[in-house]
Amino acid sequence: MQLTIAILLVIVFPLLVDVITILYIFKNPQISQSKKLLWLVLVCLLPMLGAMGYFMYVKNFSSKNNI
């Protein structure tokens, strides 16, 4: 039971977060193709940090454009 929970926390959850982040990157029309490639590389190399950074960037970017 503990091994299953450990596998979920260490492997499955970060993988799920990465897949969701990659889908959001592809669907975002406000980001240029070169920035999308940069975010994809960052998310693949640093999974959780890249995902958190992307969502913080998108929130910051969208709030600046709405003013």
C-alpha positions in Angstrom: 0.0 0.0 0.0 2.8 2.5 0.9 4.7 1.6 -2.3 1.6 2.4 -4.4 1.2 5.8 -2.7 4.9 6.5 -3.2 4.7 5.6 -6.9 1.6 7.8 -7.3 3.3 10.8 -5.7 6.7 10.4 -7.3 5.8 9.3 -10.8 2.2 9.6 -11.7 1.4 13.0 -10.3 4.3 14.9 -11.9 3.7 13.2 -15.2 0.0 14.2 -15.1 1.0 17.8 -14.2 3.4 17.8 -17.1 0.9 16.5 -19.6 -1.7 19.1 -18.5 0.9 21.9 -18.7 2.0 20.8 -22.2 -1.6 20.9 -23.4 -2.0 24.4 -21.9 1.2 25.5 -23.7 -0.1 24.3 -27.1 -3.5 25.8 -26.6 -2.3 29.3 -25.6 -2.6 31.6 -28.6 -0.9 34.5 -26.9 2.5 32.9 -26.8 4.8 32.8 -29.8 6.1 29.6 -31.3 9.6 30.2 -30.0 8.4 30.8 -26.5 6.2 27.6 -26.7 9.3 25.6 -27.6 11.2 27.2 -24.7 8.4 26.3 -22.2 8.2 22.8 -23.6 11.9 22.2 -23.1 11.8 23.7 -19.6 8.7 21.6 -18.6 10.4 18.4 -19.9 13.7 19.1 -18.2 12.4 20.4 -14.9 8.9 18.9 -14.7 7.3 20.4 -11.5 9.4 23.6 -11.5 8.7 24.2 -15.2 5.0 23.7 -14.8 4.8 26.0 -11.8 6.9 28.6 -13.7 4.7 28.4 -16.7 1.4 28.9 -14.9 2.9 31.8 -12.9 4.1 33.3 -16.2 0.7 32.9 -17.9 -1.1 34.4 -14.9 1.3 37.4 -14.8 1.3 37.8 -18.6 -2.6 37.7 -18.9 -3.0 40.2 -16.0 -0.6 42.6 -17.7 -2.4 42.4 -21.0 -5.9 43.0 -19.5 -5.0 46.4 -18.0 
